[in-house]
Amino acid sequence: MDQEDIRWIKSSYSGGSGTECVEVAASAEDVGVRDSKVPHGPRLALPSSAWRGFVEALREGRLD
């Protein structure tokens, strides 16, 4: 994932405060995850299939 060419987005649940949020960005191959408080810090790159599985588990309440 080329970090310079992607658009990072925050959850609609963040309240617009701009702090303490996880941001995600998708490319054709993977999904990037970073801490909005440290935008130039560590980032995770996950396969798109792993991200879809994670989101599905959240929606179904399997991670409560």
N, C-alpha and C positions, 0 to 999 in steps of 0.2 A: 504494500500500500504506500504510494507516494504521499507523504504527509503534507506536502505543500499544495497539492491539487485537490484536496478533498474538503467538503463542507461539513463541519461539526455541528450537531444539533443537540439541544437539551430537551429533556422530557417536558411535556406540557404540564406535568405535575410539579415542576420546579417553582412555580409561583412567580417567575420573572425576576427573582431577587438577584440572580446572577452568581450566587455563591453556593457552595456545598452541593454541586450537581455533578452527575456523571454525564458525559457527552459521548455520543456515538457518531460514527461516520461510516458509510458503506461504499465499497467499490465493487467491481464485478467479481472479485475473488474472495474478499473477506470483509469483516466488520471491525472497525477500530473502536476502542474504548479508552477514554482518558478522564482525568479529574479536571474539572473546569477551573479549579483554583491554581492548578499547575499545568497550564496548557502546553508548555514546552518540556514537561517532565516525562516520566515513563508512560508508555502507551501499550495496550494489548492489541494484538491482531488475532482475531478468531476466524475460523472458517465460517462462511455464511450458514452452513448447515448446523453448526454448533450454536450459533446465535439464535437461529430459528427454534431449535430445541429448548434453549433457555427461556425464551419469551413464551413459548407454548406452555412450559412447566409453570411459569409464573401465572399465566392466565388461568390455568386449571387448578391453581392453589396447591400444587405438589411441593412447593418450596416453603410453605408457611411453617 
